[in-house]
Amino acid sequence: MIYHLFQYLKDFDIPGAGLMNYLTFRSLMAALTALLMALFVGKRIIRFIQRHQIGEEIRNLGLEGQLQKKGTPTMGGLIIILSTLTGVLLWEDLTNIYTLLLCITLLWLGVLGFTDDYIKTFKHNKEGMSEKAKLIGQIALGLVIGLTVCYSPKILVREEVPEKQKTEYVIDEEGNVSTSIVTVKEDIVKSTKTTIPFVKNNEFDYKWLSPFTGKWGWWCKWAIYLAMIVLVITACSNSVNLSDGMDGLAAGTSAISSVVLLVFAYLSGNVIYSGYLNIMFIPGAGEVAVFLAAMIGALIGFLWYNSYPAQVFMGDTGSLAIGGVIGVCAILIRKELLLPILCGIFFAEALSVIMQRSYFKYTKKKYGTGRRIFRMAPLHHHFQKEGVDALIQSPAEIQPESKIVARFWIIQIILAVLSIALLKVR
């Protein structure tokens, strides 16, 4: 709103109005606004949740300090969503297509996660929503985002295309018409190209996966791209949700990943920097950086209350929404194939669950008794659970929760630095 107010008053030559044209200034202000908002409303939301006895339902899984968390307020994702939207509404261009898509993602998955938390806390059903219902909601959002990305004329990228010749008609002062042939180069187009790491000409086109050519090939490439978008959004949302099992783990790692995506969004939306780094120029993508700055500020503010020992949990209200936003941001700036590296912690958490479930079902069917690869999944609980380390077959020291979270943050920082380095390592 502040951004649009200054745009409306730009003809009045108000001192400082020019700052609104700088993405860096608006990003900083969005982050600061969201941070202060999270600190301000956080305590009030926690007190409200406590008054209404909205506490986390805890199952005894034999984890260190687990039962001490029983009754800790949940649905803290409301703090993140409210703070992020405050920063976005004040400092972002609300007419930008990327802003609208990210707001839809945040609210859509926030409502989906809130419904799951509501069932767990108010209905006292520890299972919450069924996995099928969650998946339907995530896929539906993926289709909305994917169809918009595929068909909206406002979502374009700069792409090298063959030069074309065009005839220009010139009328002189006497009314005589003359023609001339000029060469033009149209490079802002709809495209199914994305960025692929470790490759010199680091662009991958989904049409290469199409088994058809011609008209069928055109439809097939967009169908493949749409399927990839749905997969990325669903996978990211669920991965962050699985990582939300320790105080500060999901919020901290999400903030670190978002910082890298912010850098990519800023560079991709700047024609000079994108040209220098030889990456895609995406008109309007700079607004993604402002949105991410607001979310980073909200996450840091939330960590004030969520760090060990946590005063509040984000719940599915926050984790599903944060993961979805990360996935959508990566898609909008064409960095979705970089996510296994950038979001390596989330990837490992999700992979550990898939491996554990698959191996347990396989061994139960073959031997009659299910066996496990990890002491417990998701991966962060493996280091908490008492027993023999299934990976190295030797006694393992049980690590305190705070140390596990700190080490996961360190790993995420390393992956973040590596991801940024891939801008030049090809």
Long-range contacts (C-beta under 8 A, 24 or more apart in sequence): 1-89, 1-90, 1-94, 2-90, 2-91, 3-90, 3-91, 3-92, 3-93, 3-94, 4-93, 4-94, 23-266, 23-269, 23-286, 23-287, 23-289, 23-290, 24-266, 26-91, 26-92, 26-290, 27-91, 27-262, 27-266, 27-289, 27-290, 27-293, 28-293, 29-87, 29-90, 29-91, 30-87, 30-88, 30-90, 30-91, 30-92, 30-290, 30-291, 30-293, 30-294, 30-297, 31-87, 31-293, 31-294, 31-296, 31-297, 32-297, 33-86, 33-87, 33-90, 33-91, 33-294, 33-297, 34-83, 34-84, 34-86, 34-87, 34-293, 34-294, 34-295, 34-296, 34-297, 34-298, 34-301, 35-83, 35-297, 35-298, 35-300, 35-301, 36-301, 37-82, 37-83, 37-86, 37-87, 37-298, 37-301, 38-79, 38-80, 38-83, 38-297, 38-298, 38-300, 38-301, 38-302, 38-304, 39-301, 39-304, 41-79, 41-82, 41-83, 42-76, 42-79, 42-301, 42-302, 42-304, 42-305, 42-312, 43-305, 45-76, 45-78, 45-79, 45-82, 45-312, 46-73, 46-76, 46-305, 46-311, 46-312, 49-73, 49-74, 49-75, 49-76, 49-312, 54-121, 54-122, 55-121, 56-121, 56-313, 56-315, 57-120, 57-121, 57-124, 57-126, 59-126, 61-376, 61-381, 61-385, 62-385, 62-386, 63-376, 63-381, 63-384, 63-385, 64-384, 64-398, 64-400, 64-401, 65-401, 68-309, 69-310, 69-313, 72-310, 72-311, 72-312, 72-313, 73-311, 73-312, 73-313, 74-117, 74-120, 74-121, 74-312, 74-313, 74-314, 74-315, 75-114, 75-117, 75-121, 75-313, 75-315, 75-317, 76-302, 76-305, 76-306, 76-312, 76-313, 76-314, 76-315, 76-317, 76-318, 77-110, 77-113, 77-114, 77-117, 77-314, 77-315, 77-316, 77-317, 77-318, 77-319, 77-321, 77-322, 78-110, 78-114, 78-317, 78-318, 79-298, 79-301, 79-302, 79-305, 79-312, 79-314, 79-318, 80-251, 80-295, 80-298, 80-299, 80-302, 80-314, 80-318, 80-321, 80-322, 81-106, 81-107, 81-110, 81-298, 81-317, 81-318, 81-321, 83-294, 83-297, 83-298, 83-301, 83-302, 84-291, 84-294, 84-295, 84-297, 84-298, 85-294, 86-294, 87-293, 87-294, 87-297, 87-298, 88-290, 88-291, 88-294, 91-290, 91-294, 92-287, 92-290, 92-291, 92-294, 93-287, 93-290, 96-284, 96-287, 97-148, 97-152, 97-154, 97-155, 97-284, 98-155, 98-284, 98-285, 98-287, 98-288, 98-291, 98-332, 99-287, 99-290, 99-291, 101-145, 101-148, 101-149, 101-328, 101-332, 102-288, 102-291, 102-325, 102-328, 102-329, 102-332, 104-141, 104-144, 104-145, 105-141, 105-145, 105-233, 105-321, 105-324, 105-325, 105-328, 106-321, 106-324, 106-325, 107-321, 108-137, 108-141, 108-144, 108-324, 109-137, 109-138, 109-141, 109-237, 109-320, 109-321, 109-323, 109-324, 109-325, 110-317, 110-318, 110-320, 110-321, 112-137, 112-138, 112-316, 112-320, 113-241, 113-315, 113-316, 113-317, 113-318, 113-319, 113-320, 113-321, 114-316, 114-317, 116-315, 116-316, 116-317, 116-320, 117-315, 117-316, 117-317, 128-316, 134-238, 134-320, 135-234, 138-233, 138-234, 138-237, 138-238, 138-320, 138-324, 139-230, 139-234, 141-233, 141-324, 142-229, 142-230, 142-231, 142-232, 142-233, 142-234, 143-226, 143-230, 145-229, 145-233, 145-328, 145-331, 146-225, 146-226, 146-229, 146-230, 147-226, 149-225, 149-229, 149-331, 149-332, 150-222, 150-225, 150-226, 153-190, 154-284, 155-190, 155-332, 156-188, 156-189, 156-190, 156-191, 156-282, 156-283, 157-188, 157-189, 157-191, 157-193, 157-280, 157-281, 157-282, 157-334, 158-187, 158-188, 158-189, 158-271, 158-274, 158-280, 158-281, 158-282, 158-283, 159-187, 159-188, 159-189, 159-191, 159-193, 159-280, 160-187, 161-185, 161-186, 161-187, 161-189, 188-283, 192-221, 192-222, 192-224, 192-225, 193-280, 193-334, 194-334, 194-335, 194-336, 194-337, 195-279, 195-280, 195-334, 195-335, 195-337, 195-338, 196-337, 197-337, 197-338, 197-341, 197-422, 197-426, 198-422, 198-425, 198-426, 199-426, 200-426, 202-278, 202-279, 202-426, 203-280, 204-337, 228-336, 229-331, 229-336, 232-327, 232-330, 232-331, 232-336, 232-339, 233-324, 233-327, 233-328, 233-331, 234-327, 235-327, 235-350, 236-323, 236-324, 236-326, 236-327, 236-330, 236-339, 236-343, 236-346, 237-320, 237-321, 237-323, 237-324, 237-327, 238-320, 238-323, 238-350, 239-323, 239-343, 239-346, 239-347, 239-349, 239-350, 240-319, 240-320, 240-322, 240-323, 240-326, 240-346, 241-316, 241-319, 241-320, 241-323, 242-346, 242-349, 242-350, 242-353, 242-378, 243-319, 243-345, 243-346, 243-349, 243-378, 243-380, 244-313, 244-314, 244-315, 244-316, 244-318, 244-319, 245-378, 245-380, 245-381, 246-308, 246-380, 246-401, 246-404, 246-405, 247-306, 247-307, 247-308, 247-309, 247-310, 247-401, 247-402, 247-405, 248-303, 248-306, 248-307, 248-308, 248-310, 248-405, 249-380, 249-404, 249-405, 249-408, 250-314, 250-318, 250-319, 250-322, 251-299, 251-302, 251-303, 251-306, 251-314, 251-318, 251-322, 252-299, 252-303, 252-405, 252-408, 252-409, 252-412, 253-345, 253-346, 253-408, 253-409, 253-412, 254-299, 254-322, 254-323, 254-326, 255-296, 255-299, 255-300, 255-303, 256-409, 256-412, 256-413, 256-416, 257-326, 257-342, 257-343, 257-346, 257-412, 257-416, 258-292, 258-295, 258-296, 258-299, 258-326, 258-329, 259-292, 259-296, 259-416, 260-342, 260-416, 260-419, 260-420, 261-288, 261-292, 261-326, 261-329, 261-330, 261-333, 261-335, 261-342, 262-288, 262-289, 262-292, 262-293, 262-296, 263-289, 263-420, 264-333, 264-335, 265-289, 265-292, 265-329, 265-332, 265-333, 267-423, 268-333, 268-334, 277-423, 277-424, 279-423, 280-334, 282-332, 282-333, 282-334, 285-332, 285-333, 288-329, 288-332, 288-333, 291-325, 291-329, 292-329, 295-322, 295-325, 308-401, 308-402, 308-405, 338-419, 338-422, 341-415, 341-418, 341-419, 341-422, 342-415, 342-416, 342-419, 343-415, 344-411, 344-412, 344-415, 345-408, 345-411, 345-412, 345-415, 348-379, 349-378, 349-379, 349-380, 350-378, 352-377, 352-378, 352-379, 352-382, 353-377, 353-378, 380-404, 380-405, 380-408
